[in-house]
Amino acid sequence: MKPWYAFMIPALGKGIRALSRLARHGGSALPGKVIEACDPDFLARTLAQLPEGVVLVSGTNGKTTTTRMVASILESLGMRVFTNPTGSNFTRGVVSALLDKVDMKGAIDADIAVLELDEAYAVHFVHQVEPKYALLLNVMRDQLDRFGEIDNTAKLLGEVARHTTGTVVLNREDPRISALSREIPIGTQCAYFGLAPAMRKYFPDDDNMHDDNMHDDSMHDDKTDAHGSEEAATLAEPDQMTPEPSADVTLDGLVDHGAIFRMDGATLQTTVRLEGVYNLFNAAAALTVVGRVIRNAPSDSKASAADAHAMLKALSHVTPAFGRGEVIDFHGTPVELVLVKNPMGFRLALASFDPAGHDTMIVINDDFADGRDMSWLWDVEFTTLRQTGVAVVSGVRAWDMALRLDYDQVHVGATETNPATALEAFLAVNPSQPKRIFCTYTAMLKVRTLISHLTKVADAGL
């Protein structure tokens, strides 16, 4: 029920956000937290104005970049899009982002929302707002102190599927995600994105990654199969009597700075500005949900006339989300920030970025948003860094990271728990050499802020 003071909520939220920014407290979540307490229905009431509804993006890896791709493509195709671009993926983060977009009357000028939600907070969200579209990416072991074991995370995403009204888009290659097709209610459509058989070796699911017989170089082993483990096979067993579901979009091949996709019955190639092989599979996911959105767009809209070529052209212009392969110019030297937050993400990042010709820094924190349990670092192999070494290790868990690297015989130049001191030293050595910093979520926010005090950094809306 709308409270009598609802007319004051936009002004209150905007005021809190402005004060928070002036006080340099970031401002990303605090305004949303206050408004959720004052007016719990603000989120649902505001998003209900959108004629094309909500696209919810969730999963363990790739949420922020995939959300950015979906939003950017839809905007390029002529839709007015509201999104939460900072990666603040709790409901209060969405509310905070809304406060920037609504006017003083609470009206929002958008056709559709594309929102990234943390797996647990996605459940809170769908109990307030039922999305028209849900894009469920993957399930990996991540923040076990929060989510428990991996099947619990899948159950959370199953709840999202049950509350989606239009189309649920699933990762065909992840057995726990594809199994969620059984959770989709009658009247809601199911679509898939997937991989060509030759591509599956580059994207092992969580069961394969934790197989005792699997090593990092198995990512390049033709024997690796997306459903290779006994556990995954058991999970997928009910579907083995039926043909593999067809995918709207499949990643068919990798090319230099680009990819080959199979969509709309045709094989098409495009360049991309996003680094990392994992982002090419995320692109297949984004293209799938975009295709479903434009299929249902009003017939008189520009988006309804878009085809696969227009979608790929729009994809080719998408730039990295902040901190996710973002490159910052530090007085002529590129400094690349790569977010790592679980074993698969770190493994794929190491496989995607050649350390040669770069100085490397790793910053590991164990704050709530990172997950307190850092034992997952032992599920990552760092042997690709042996030749170049790591110049600096920093963060709250710097010594844990240094120990892990020592076990893989990777030389560490310096270990410094204070990121400010570590970053200053890192940037000062070999000033013309390109830099790459692997960091957990809160470490990335800290490093990005520190760099912003030294050079111009794009505003991320924090």
C-alpha positions in Angstrom: 0.0 0.0 0.0 1.3 3.4 -1.0 2.2 5.5 2.1 0.8 9.0 2.5 4.3 10.4 2.4 5.2 8.6 -0.9 5.5 12.0 -2.7 8.5 12.8 -0.4 10.5 9.6 -1.1 12.3 10.7 -4.4 13.4 13.9 -2.8 14.5 12.2 0.4 16.5 9.5 -1.5 18.1 12.0 -3.9 19.1 14.1 -0.9 20.7 11.2 0.9 22.6 10.2 -2.2 23.9 13.7 -2.7 25.1 13.9 0.9 26.7 10.5 0.8 28.7 11.4 -2.3 29.8 14.7 -0.8 31.0 12.8 2.3 32.8 10.4 0.0 31.0 7.3 1.3 30.3 6.1 -2.2 26.5 6.4 -2.1 25.9 3.2 -4.0 23.7 1.4 -1.5 23.1 3.7 1.5 20.2 5.7 -0.1 18.5 2.4 -1.1 18.8 1.0 2.3 17.1 4.0 3.8 14.4 4.1 1.2 13.7 0.4 1.6 13.1 1.0 5.3 10.9 4.1 4.8 8.9 2.8 1.8 9.2 -0.9 1.1 7.0 -0.7 -1.9 9.0 2.0 -3.7 10.9 -0.6 -5.8 7.8 -2.5 -7.0 5.7 0.7 -7.5 8.4 2.4 -9.6 9.3 -0.6 -11.8 5.6 -1.3 -12.5 5.6 1.8 -14.7 7.8 0.1 -17.3 5.8 -1.0 -20.3 8.2 -3.8 -21.3 8.9 -5.0 -17.8 12.1 -6.2 -16.2 15.0 -8.4 -17.4 16.6 -10.0 -14.4 20.2 -11.3 -14.8 21.7 -13.6 -12.2 24.2 -16.4 -11.7 27.6 -16.9 -10.2 29.9 -15.5 -12.9 29.5 -12.7 -15.5 26.4 -10.9 -14.2 27.7 -7.3 -14.4 29.2 -7.6 -17.9 26.3 -9.5 -19.3 23.8 -7.0 -17.8 25.9 -4.3 -19.5 25.8 -6.1 -22.8 22.0 -6.6 -22.7 21.3 -3.0 -21.7 23.7 -1.6 -24.3 22.4 -3.7 -27.1 18.8 -2.8 -26.3 19.7 0.9 -26.1 21.4 0.7 -29.5 18.2 -0.9 -30.9 16.2 2.1 -29.8 14.8 1.1 -26.4 15.0 3.3 -23.3 16.7 1.2 -20.7 17.1 1.6 -16.9 19.9 -0.5 -15.4 22.1 -0.8 -12.3 25.5 -0.3 -13.9 27.7 -0.3 -10.8 27.5 -4.0 -9.9 25.7 -3.1 -6.6 23.4 -6.1 -7.1 21.4 -6.2 -3.9 17.8 -4.8 -3.9 19.0 -1.7 -2.1 21.5 -1.1 -4.9 18.7 -1.2 -7.5 16.7 1.2 -5.4 19.7 3.6 -5.2 20.1 3.4 -9.0 16.4 4.2 -9.4 16.8 7.3 -7.3 19.1 8.7 -9.9 16.6 8.1 -12.7 13.2 9.0 -11.3 12.0 12.6 -11.3 10.7 14.3 -8.2 7.3 12.8 -8.8 8.7 9.2 -8.9 8.2 8.8 -12.6 10.9 6.9 -14.6 11.5 7.6 -18.3 12.3 4.1 -19.6 10.7 1.2 -21.5 12.5 -1.7 -19.8 14.8 -2.4 -16.9 17.8 -4.7 -17.1 18.9 -5.6 -13.6 21.8 -7.6 -12.2 20.8 -9.3 -9.0 22.9 -11.3 -6.5 21.6 -14.9 -6.4 20.2 -14.5 -2.9 18.8 -11.0 -3.4 17.3 -12.1 -6.7 14.8 -14.1 -4.5 14.0 -11.0 -2.4 13.5 -9.1 -5.7 11.1 -11.5 -7.4 8.9 -11.6 -4.3 8.4 -7.9 -4.8 8.6 -7.6 -8.6 8.0 -10.6 -11.0 10.4 -10.1 -13.9 9.1 -10.6 -17.5 12.5 -12.1 -18.5 15.1 -14.0 -16.4 18.6 -14.7 -17.7 20.3 -17.4 -15.5 24.0 -17.7 -16.4 25.7 -20.4 -14.4 26.2 -21.9 -10.9 29.7 -22.1 -9.5 31.2 -22.5 -6.0 31.3 -19.0 -4.7 31.1 -17.4 -1.3 30.3 -20.8 0.4 30.0 -18.9 3.7 26.9 -17.1 2.3 25.3 -19.6 -0.1 26.4 -22.9 1.3 26.9 -25.7 -1.3 26.4 -25.2 -5.0 23.0 -26.9 -5.1 21.6 -24.3 -2.7 22.6 -21.6 -5.2 20.7 -23.5 -7.9 17.6 -23.6 -5.7 17.8 -19.8 -5.3 17.8 -19.4 -9.1 15.0 -21.9 -9.3 12.9 -19.5 -7.3 13.6 -16.8 -9.8 12.5 -19.1 -12.7 9.2 -19.8 -10.9 8.4 -16.1 -10.6 9.2 -15.1 -14.2 6.2 -14.3 -16.3 7.5 -14.1 -19.9 10.7 -16.0 -20.8 13.4 -17.7 -18.8 16.7 -18.0 -20.6 18.9 -20.8 -19.4 22.5 -21.9 -19.9 22.2 -25.2 -21.8 25.7 -26.3 -20.9 25.4 -26.0 -17.1 23.4 -29.1 -15.9 22.2 -27.3 -12.8 20.9 -24.3 -14.8 19.4 -26.3 -17.6 17.6 -28.5 -15.0 15.7 -25.4 -13.9 13.5 -25.8 -17.0 11.4 -28.0 -14.7 10.7 -25.0 -12.5 9.3 -22.7 -15.1 5.6 -22.2 -14.7 3.0 -23.0 -17.3 2.6 -20.0 -19.6 6.2 -18.9 -19.3 8.5 -19.7 -22.2 12.0 -21.3 -21.9 14.9 -20.5 -24.1 18.6 -21.5 -24.1 22.0 -20.2 -25.0 24.8 -22.7 -25.6 28.0 -23.8 -27.1 29.0 -25.7 -30.2 30.5 -29.0 -29.2 34.0 -27.8 -30.1 33.7 -24.9 -27.7 32.8 -26.9 -24.6 36.4 -27.6 -23.7 36.9 -23.9 -23.0 34.0 -23.6 -20.6 34.0 -26.5 -18.1 31.1 -26.6 -15.6 31.7 -26.5 -11.9 31.7 -30.3 -11.6 34.4 -30.7 -14.3 36.5 -27.9 -12.7 36.5 -29.7 -9.4 37.2 -33.2 -10.9 40.3 -34.5 -9.3 41.6 -35.6 -12.7 41.2 -32.1 -14.2 44.0 -29.6 -14.4 44.1 -26.1 -15.9 45.5 -27.3 -19.2 42.4 -29.5 -19.6 40.7 -26.3 -20.7 42.6 -27.0 -23.9 42.1 -30.8 -23.9 39.7 -32.1 -26.5 38.6 -34.8 -24.0 36.9 -32.2 -21.7 33.2 -32.4 -22.0 30.6 -30.0 -20.5 28.8 -32.9 -18.8 31.8 -35.1 -18.1 31.6 -35.6 -14.4 29.6 -38.4 -12.7 27.8 -35.8 -10.6 26.8 -33.7 -13.5 25.7 -36.8 -15.5 23.5 -37.8 -12.6 22.0 -34.4 -12.4 21.2 -34.4 -16.1 20.0 -38.0 -16.1 16.3 -37.2 -16.4 16.9 -35.4 -19.6 19.2 -38.0 -21.3 16.3 -39.7 -22.9 15.3 -36.6 -24.8 17.3 -34.7 -27.4 19.5 -31.8 -26.3 17.4 -28.6 -26.4 18.1 -26.3 -29.2 19.6 -22.9 -28.4 18.5 -19.6 -29.7 22.2 -18.5 -29.8 25.4 -20.7 -29.7 29.0 -19.7 -29.5 30.4 -21.5 -32.5 34.0 -20.3 -32.6 36.7 -17.9 -31.4 38.6 -15.5 -33.6 41.1 -12.7 -32.8 39.2 -10.0 -30.9 35.9 -11.6 -31.9 33.6 -14.6 -32.0 31.4 -16.7 -34.3 27.8 -17.1 -33.3 25.0 -19.3 -34.6 21.7 -17.4 -34.5 18.5 -17.2 -36.5 19.7 -20.2 -38.6 22.9 -18.4 -39.7 26.5 -18.4 -38.8 27.7 -14.9 -38.1 31.0 -13.3 -37.0 31.6 -10.1 -35.1 34.4 -8.3 -33.4 34.1 -7.4 -29.7 35.7 -4.9 -27.4 35.4 -7.1 -24.3 38.5 -9.0 -23.3 38.4 -12.6 -22.0 37.1 -15.8 -23.6 34.4 -16.1 -20.9 32.8 -12.8 -22.1 32.1 -14.4 -25.5 29.9 -17.0 -23.9 28.3 -14.2 -21.9 27.7 -12.5 -25.2 25.7 -15.5 -26.4 23.6 -15.2 -23.3 23.0 -11.5 -23.8 22.1 -12.0 -27.5 19.6 -14.7 -26.5 17.6 -12.6 -24.1 17.8 -9.5 -26.3 16.3 -11.6 -29.1 13.4 -12.6 -26.9 12.8 -9.0 -25.8 12.7 -7.6 -29.4 10.5 -10.4 -30.5 7.9 -9.2 -28.0 8.5 -5.4 -28.6 5.6 -3.3 -29.9 5.3 -3.7 -33.6 5.6 0.1 -34.2 8.9 0.3 -32.2 12.4 0.5 -33.8 13.5 -2.5 -31.7 10.9 -4.8 -33.3 12.6 -4.4 -36.7 16.1 -5.4 -35.5 17.7 -8.6 -36.8 20.7 -10.7 -35.9 23.1 -8.4 -37.8 21.8 -5.3 -35.9 22.3 -7.1 -32.6 25.8 -8.1 -33.4 26.7 -4.6 -34.6 25.5 -3.3 -31.3 27.4 -6.0 -29.4 30.6 -5.0 -31.2 30.5 -1.5 -29.5 29.9 -2.7 -25.9 32.8 -1.7 -23.6 33.8 -3.4 -20.4 31.9 -2.8 -17.2 33.9 -0.9 -14.6 36.5 -3.1 -13.0 35.7 -6.0 -15.3 38.6 -5.8 -17.8 38.3 -2.0 -17.7 41.5 -0.2 -18.9 42.4 3.0 -17.2 45.0 5.4 -18.7 47.6 6.2 -16.1 49.7 9.0 -17.7 49.9 7.0 -20.9 50.3 3.6 -19.4 47.3 1.2 -19.6 46.2 -0.2 -16.2 43.7 -3.1 -16.6 41.4 -4.1 -13.7 40.2 -7.8 -13.8 37.7 -8.9 -11.2 38.2 -12.4 -9.7 35.9 -13.8 -7.1 35.8 -17.6 -7.4 37.9 -20.4 -8.8 36.3 -20.6 -12.2 36.4 -16.8 -12.7 40.1 -16.6 -11.7 41.0 -19.6 -13.9 39.3 -18.2 -16.9 40.9 -14.8 -16.3 44.4 -16.3 -16.2 43.6 -18.3 -19.3 42.3 -15.3 -21.2 45.0 -12.7 -20.4 48.6 -13.3 -21.4 50.9 -12.1 -18.7 53.7 -11.4 -21.1 54.5 -7.8 -21.6 52.6 -6.8 -18.4 53.4 -6.2 -14.8 50.9 -8.1 -12.6 49.4 -7.2 -9.2 46.9 -9.3 -7.2 44.8 -7.7 -4.5 42.7 -10.1 -2.3 40.2 -9.0 0.3 37.8 -11.1 2.4 35.0 -8.6 3.2 31.4 -9.7 3.1 30.9 -8.8 -0.6 34.0 -10.9 -1.4 33.1 -14.0 0.7 35.0 -14.5 4.0 36.4 -18.0 3.0 39.4 -17.6 0.8 40.3 -21.3 0.7 39.0 -21.2 -2.9 42.4 -19.7 -4.0 43.8 -23.3 -3.7 41.4 -24.4 -6.4 43.2 -22.0 -8.9 46.4 -22.9 -10.6 48.8 -20.0 -11.1 51.5 -21.7 -13.1 50.9 -19.4 -16.1 52.4 -16.6 -14.0 55.7 -18.4 -13.4 57.5 -16.8 -16.3 56.7 -13.2 -15.4 56.0 -13.5 -11.7 53.8 -11.2 -9.7 55.2 -7.7 -8.9 53.0 -7.0 -5.9 50.5 -8.8 -3.8 48.2 -6.8 -1.6 44.9 -6.7 0.3 43.6 -8.1 3.6 44.6 -11.6 2.5 47.9 -10.6 0.8 49.9 -13.2 2.7 47.5 -16.0 1.9 47.8 -15.1 -1.7 51.6 -14.9 -1.5 51.7 -18.3 0.1 49.5 -19.8 -2.6 51.7 -18.3 -5.4 54.8 -19.7 -3.6 53.3 -23.2 -3.8 53.0 -22.8 -7.6 56.6 -21.5 -7.7 55.5 -18.0 -8.8 57.9 -15.3 -7.8 56.3 -12.4 -5.8 58.2 -9.1 -5.8 56.6 -7.6 -2.8 53.8 -8.3 -0.3 52.1 -5.3 1.2 48.7 -5.5 2.9 48.0 -1.7 2.4 46.6 -1.3 -1.1 47.5 2.4 -1.3 51.2 1.8 -0.5 51.2 -1.3 -2.8 49.6 0.5 -5.7 51.9 3.5 -5.5 54.9 1.1 -5.6 53.4 -0.9 -8.4 52.7 2.1 -10.7 56.1 3.6 -10.0 58.1 0.6 -11.2 58.5 0.2 -15.0 56.2 3.2 -15.6 55.9 2.5 -19.3 55.0 -1.2 -18.9 51.3 -2.0 -19.2 49.8 -3.1 -15.9 47.2 -5.7 -14.9 45.6 -6.0 -11.5 43.5 -9.0 -10.5 41.3 -8.2 -7.6 38.3 -9.3 -5.6 35.2 -7.1 -5.5 35.9 -4.8 -2.6 39.6 -4.7 -3.5 38.6 -3.6 -7.0 36.5 -0.8 -5.6 39.4 0.3 -3.4 42.0 0.1 -6.1 39.8 2.0 -8.6 39.2 4.8 -6.0 42.9 5.0 -5.3 43.7 5.3 -9.0 41.0 8.0 -9.4 43.1 10.1 -7.0 46.0 9.9 -9.4 44.4 10.1 -12.8 41.1 10.6 -14.5 38.8 7.6 -14.1 35.3 7.3 -15.7 32.4 7.9 -13.3 30.8 4.6 -12.4 27.9 6.2 -10.6 29.1 5.3 -7.1 
